């Protein structure tokens, strides 16, 4: 996926939106790991700090949690409006 680096939405927000969409549509179902920072870095071509911010957004929304030594796992699907 590509990131619009010239647009008004920060890259970390764009990445969080794309990961949220994957969770919502079932591409990454509850109980499964989201791609690692290394995988996301290769996919989006951004710094790891940017990716950490994106994952923090999803954590703050209660969608994912970190499992020590295992990665970040989906624990909920966003509520549909």
NORKA-V533712 format. One record per run of one state. SS is the DSSP state (helix for helix, strand for strand, loop for the rest). FROM is the first residue (numbers start at 1). TO is the last residue. If there is no record, write none. Layout:
SS:FROM:TO
SS:FROM:TO
This chain:
loop:1:10
helix:11:24
loop:25:32
strand:33:33
loop:34:36
helix:37:44
loop:45:47
helix:48:60
loop:61:63
strand:64:67
loop:68:70
strand:71:74
loop:75:81
